[in-house]
Amino acid sequence: MTVAKLWGGRFSGGPAQALEELNASISFDMRLAPYDLLASKAHARVLHRAGLLDDSELDRMLTALTELTESVAADEFPVSVSDEDVHTALERGLLERLGPLGGKLRAGRSRNDQVATDLRMYCRDHARGLASRLVDLIDALVSQAVQHVETPVPGMTHLQHAQPVTFAHQLLAHVQAFLRDLERLRDWDARAAVSPLGSGALAGSSLPLDPARVAAELGFESSSANSMDGVSDRDFVVELLFVTATIGLHLSRLGEEVVLWSSSEFNWVVLDDAYATGSSIMPQKKNPDIAELARGKSGRLVGNLTTLLVTLKSLPLAYNKDLQEDKEPVFDSLDTLELLLPAVSGMIATMSVNASVMAESAPRGFSLATEIADWLVRRGVPFRDAHEITGAVVARCAAKGVELHELADDDLASISEHLTSAVREVLTVEGALAGRTTPGSTGPKAVTTQLADIGDRVSHWRTWADTTVVPD
């Protein structure tokens, strides 16, 4: 059965091949078909309530839409460039099953509000899946952290040894970033839960439809307050792309650290064979490809956000064909993270930690210097003076080629009268960590508290991620 274009009524001939190929989006928007069919069922019911379909017509329409849904799910519904887009293809499928009755479904809606609705449903549905994968990564990081609450490592700034921290604390710093990503997804979802269906092409409809009821049937919280905004708004796509780009940045930072940790120079962790690759010429190599791909794909995620921002920046109201370019960037970003997050989670969950190497390197680079300054402050020395005194101690150690705890008592006393042998009580990594007890700090007690709080929050997020927002 040959079906005319949805827009072909005023045209005397068909489109040129070049236009048809350029204009077609069926190659990528067919993934919206399940959502378009759900929206079509809701629209059929609203047409029935408006008296535009009788009982028999509604039953036949819903039956045909169900059959079409099953055919699409089984990949048994063929499409081609001549279908132009998902909406045209599905109307063809409906007409093949119902004949002229299938044409009644188009009343009161436009491809403009259809695609805006479909894409919101798709994004909200897949955002929950993204959240679930983020929770899995958080679980992997937390599982490693639990084993290393007291494992010291050199905390760094400017990639230079700064102060000792626990490895758990460093892992949980990444967890906090991913928890913020989950919060962004939830905040985004609240704004995305608005149905454009009923906005028509841009002006709404003169038919007695019920956009609010349709919105509720499709899992939305409300319907669009302005029909022009309903069909032209793509803020929800931009915001989701910002969230995915930010997740990419956080994965990139974690990936960079894993690259460093697994290097021969650091030797802090060893990656499991299942989550590393080798070299085609150097048999000894174990390459952290997952971590490097996490780093590399962040550029792709940022690029997708930039692409859509540039596309949207000068569009007049309401719908413009430029908006066809909104789908591929968000599809690609979600696909990328759906592939990347499980790999990173597996890499983190299975890596072995060389705790002894970490502990041995923790005090190097005069990382306990701040402990001396704080010790002096507790004895009444102004921090400005304590800083200068400690700097002189570091300079003496550097000149002698020794670490802080190796400096002789005579050297300490010659630098300042305040420096007695009692200062040695803070010149141990264990003492430095134990002294960090304030909320959010790196001491084992504070980290244990942080772990408990994260456990409560993760339980909440897993429940949220598992909540269905798109009806079956």
N, C-alpha and C positions, 0 to 999 in steps of 0.2 A: 504493500500500500504506500503510495507516494503522498507525503503530507507537505503542504505549502509552508513557507516560513510563517512564523507568528506575526510578522510585520508586513506581509506581502500584498495586502489588499489594494493599495494604491499604485503598485508597480506593474508595468506592462510586460516586464521580462525578468528573468532571474539575475542574480548577481554574477559579476565576472569571477572567474576562477581565483584571480589574485585577491579580490575582496573576500571571497568565501574562505580562503585559506587564512587570511590575516584576521578576519572577524571571528573565526571559530575559537571557542574555548573548551569544546567538548573533550579535548585531549587531557585537560587537567581538572575541569569542574565536575566531571562525572562522579567524583568522590563525594559530592554533595547530594547525590541521588537519594540515599536513605532519609536524609533530613527534608529534602524537597517532598518526598512521598508522605512523610509524617505531616508536614504542613498542608499538603493537599487533602489529606483525610480530615484535618481540622477545618479546612476551608469548605470542604463538601458538607460537613455538618452545619456550618454557619449558613451556607446557602439553603440548606433544608429548613433551618429555623426561620429563615427570611421568606420561606414560601416559594423559593426558586427551584427547588428539587422536591418531588413528591417522595413518599416513603419507598416506593419501589425503585425509583431512580437512585435514591441514596444508597439503598442496599446493593444495587448493581455496581454503583460507583465505588463503594468501599471494597466490595469483593474484587473488582478489577485492580484497584490500587494495591490490595494485599497480594494478588497474583503477580503484579508487576514488581512489588518489593521482593518477593521470593525469587523472581527471575533475575533481578539485578544482583541479589546476594549470591546466587549460584553462578554468577558470571555467564548467564545464558541470554542476556539481552544485548544484542549487537548494536553498536553505534558507529557512526561515520562522520566525516567532516561535514557532510550535507545536513546533519542534525543541528549544527551550529553550536548549541549549548545543551546543558543538562535539562533545561526546562522544555526545549523543543523536542528533545529525544523522548522524554517521558510523556509529553502530550501525544506524540506519535504512538507510543506504546499503549496509551489509553484509548486512542481512536481505533487502533487495531483490535482492541478487545470489545469496545462499546459502540463503535460507529459514531453517529452524530451526537449521542448522549455525552461522549467524552469531551466534546467541545464546550459543554455547559460549565465545566469546572473553571474556565478562564474568566468567568464573569466576576467583576469586583476586585480583581487583582492584576498586577503587572509583573513582568520579569524583574522590574526594579525593586518592588517590595519583596518578591520571592527570594531573590538572591541575597538581599540584605538579611532576611530572616534565616535562610539556610546557613549562611556563613556564620551568623551569631550562634546558631545551634551547634554547628560543627566545632567552633572554637571553644564554646563552653564545655562541650562533651570532652574534647581532647585536652583541655586544660586540667580536668580532673585526673586524666591519665598521666599527665605531666607531673602533677602534684604527687601522685602515688610513686612515681619513679624517684622524685626528689626525696620522699620519705625513706625509700629503700637506701639511697645514698647516705642519708643522715644516719640510718641504722648501722650501716657499715662503718662509718666514722666513729660513731659512739661505741660500737663493739671493740674497736681498736683502742679507743680512749680509756675504756674501763680497765683494760689490761696494763695501762701505762700512766696511772694517776700519780705515781711516784717516780717515774722514769725521767731523769733530768736530761735536758738538751740545751745547747746554747741558743737562747733567743736572740734574734738578729734585727738590727735596723741597718739600712744601707747595705745589707748582706754582709755586715761585719758583726762579730760577736758583741753583744750588748749586755744582757743579763741572763742568768739561768732561768729557764722555765721548765715546766713539765711537758712531756710530749703530748699528754692528754690535753693540756691547755691549748697547745698549738692546733691539734686536730679539732677541738671544739670551737676555735675561732672560725674555722671553715663552716662548721655546723651553724653557727649564728648567722652567717651570710645566707646560707640556704634556707634557714627559717624565715629570714626577711623576704626571700623570694616567694615562699609560700604565702606570706602575708600579702604580698603584692598580687598574687593570683586571686586571693579571696577578695581583695578590694576591687580588682579589675572585674571579677565576676559580678559583683553587685551592680556595677555600672553597665555591664553587658547584658543584664537580664531584662532587656526591653525589646518587645516584639515590634518590628516595623510592619508586619502583615496587616493589611487594611489601609496602608498609606497609598496604595495604587501606584500610578506612575509618579505622582508628586502631590496630587490635590485631594487624596482621599477617595471616597466613593459616594455616589448618590443612592446606591443600593442599601437596604436596611441591614447592614452587617454589624457585627459585635466584636471589634478588635480586642477588647479587654478579655472576653471569654476565650477567644482563640489564643491569646497570649497565655492564659492560665493552662489551657489544654496542652500547650507546647512547652510548659515548664518555665515560662518567663514570669517575672514579677509584675510587669505592667506592659502597656502598649505605648507606642510613640505619642508624645504630646503634640508633635508637629509633623505633618506628613512629608513636608519638604526635607526636614532634617532626617526623618525616618529612612528615606531612600538614599540620601547622600552622605550620611554620617559614616565615617570609617575610623572614628576615634578608637573604637573597640579593637580594631585590628592593629592600629599604631601602638596602643597601650600594651597589647599582648606581645607585639614584636619587641617593645622595650623590655618587658619582663623576660622574654626569651634571650634577648641580648645580654641582659644583666646576669642571668643564669650562666650564659656563655662566658662572661667575664670571670665569674666566680669559679667555674670549672677550669678556666685557663690558669688562674692563680694557683689552684690546687694542683693542676697538671705540672706547672712549672716547678713547684716544690717537690713533687714526686720525681721529676727528672733530676733535680739536684740531689735529693735524698738517696736515690738509687745509683748515683755515680760512684766511681771508685774513690774519688776525693772525699765524698761524704761517707758513703758506706753505711748509712743509717738504716736502709731497708733493702730487702731483696724481693723482687717481684716474682710471683708464682709463674711457672713456665706457661700455664694456660693463659696468662694475661701479659705476655711479652712476646717479642719476635726476635729472629736472628738475622745474621748477615749472609748475603749470598757469596761473600768472599772471605770473611773473617769468622772462622768457626767458633771463636770464644765469645762472640758478642751476645748480649741479652739487651735488647733495645726496648725502651719504655714507650712503645708506639701509641698506646692508648692515651698516656699522659700528653704526648706530643700532639696527637689528634685533638684532644680536648683544647689544647692551646691554639691549634691551627683553625679549628672550626669556629672559634669565637669570632674571628674576622668575618666569616660567612654570616653569622647571626647578626652582627652589627651592620653588615652590608644590607641585609634584608630590611632592617629598620630604616636605614638611610634611603633605600630605594623607594619605599612607600611614602616617606615624608616628602621626598622631592616630587613624587607623582601627585600628591594631594595639595601641594602648597598654593596653587593658583586656580583651583577649579571653581567655576561659578556654580551656584545652585541651579538645578537640583542634581539629577543623575547625569553623568557623562560617561562615554565609553572608556575613558581613562580608568574608570573604576574596575574594569576587567583585570587590571594589573594588581589588584589587591590580594588575589588568592594565592598565586604561586609563591610569593615571599613567605606568607604565613604557613602554607603547606610545607614548604621547605624547612622552615625553622622548627616546626613541630616534629617533622620527620627526623631532622638531624638530632634533636634532643632525645627522641624516643629510641634512637639507635645508640647515642653516646652515653646516656646516663646509666643504663645497665652495665655497659662495659667498664665505666669508671667505678661503679659500685663493686663489681667483681674484683677489679684490680685492688681497691682499698681493702676489701674484706679478706683477701687471700695473701696480702703481702706480709712477709716476715720482718720483724723489727729487731735490729741489732742493738739491744738496750745497753750493752756494755760499751759499745763504741760511742753511743750518745753520751753516756755518763762520763766517759773519759775526756770527751771534747768539751763538756759543759763549762769547766772553769777556765778554759784557755782564752787567750786574748784579753786577759785582765777583766773578765766578765763580772768579777766580784767587787769591782771598784766602788760601785754605788753602795754596797753594803758597808764599806768603810765610812763613806760620807754620812750615811744614815746613822751609823754607830756614833760618830762624832756629834751629830745633831742631838741625839738622845742624851748626850752629856753636856748640852748647853752651848755647843759651838754653832754660831750662825752658819746656815747652809752655804752662804757665799764663801766663807772661810773654809768650811769643810770641803767644798768642791776644790778649792785651790790646794789644800793640803793633800787630798787624795790624788789630784793630778800630779803633784810632786812625787808621791809614792809610785805611781805608774811610771813616771819618767825614770826614777831610780831603778825600778825593776827592768825596764827596757834596756837601760845602760848596762846592767849586770847580766842580762839574759836569763832572768828568773821570773817565775810567776809570783803573784802577790803573797801567797802563803809561804813562799820560800825565802822572803826577805828577812834578814836578821833583825833581832830586837834593837841592836845598836843603830842600824840604818833607820828604823822607824822613829826612834827617839831623836835622832839627828834632824829629822824632817820637821817634827813638831813635838812639843812637850805633851800634847794631848794624846799622842800615839803610844800607848803602853802595850805590853804583851797581851793584855786582856782583849785587844782588838781581834786576836786570832779566833775568838769564839764565833765571829761572823765570817771567817774566811774559809768556810766549807759550803759546798753546794747544798747539802742537806739542810744546814742552818739557814741559808738564804731562802730556800723554798719554804721551810716551815714558818718563817717570819712573814710570809705573804698571806695574810689571813683576811684582808678586807674583801667584801663582796666583789666578785668578778676578777680577783687576782689569781695568780698561778699556783699558790700553795695547795697541797693535797686536800686540805679540808675545804677550801673554797671551790676547788675543782669538783669535789664530791657533791657539794651543794648545787653547782652548776649542772652536773649530770642528772641529778634528781629533777631539777626544773625542766631540763630538756626532755626527760622521759615523759613528764606530764604533757608537755606541749606536743610532742610527737604523737602521742596517743590521740590527741584532739585532731591533729592534721590527718592522720590516717582515716579517721572517721569521716572527715570532710572530703577527702579525696575519693572515698568509696561511695559517697552520696550521689545518686543518679539525678542529673538535672534535665536530661532529655528523656521523655516518656518512650516506652517500648512501642 
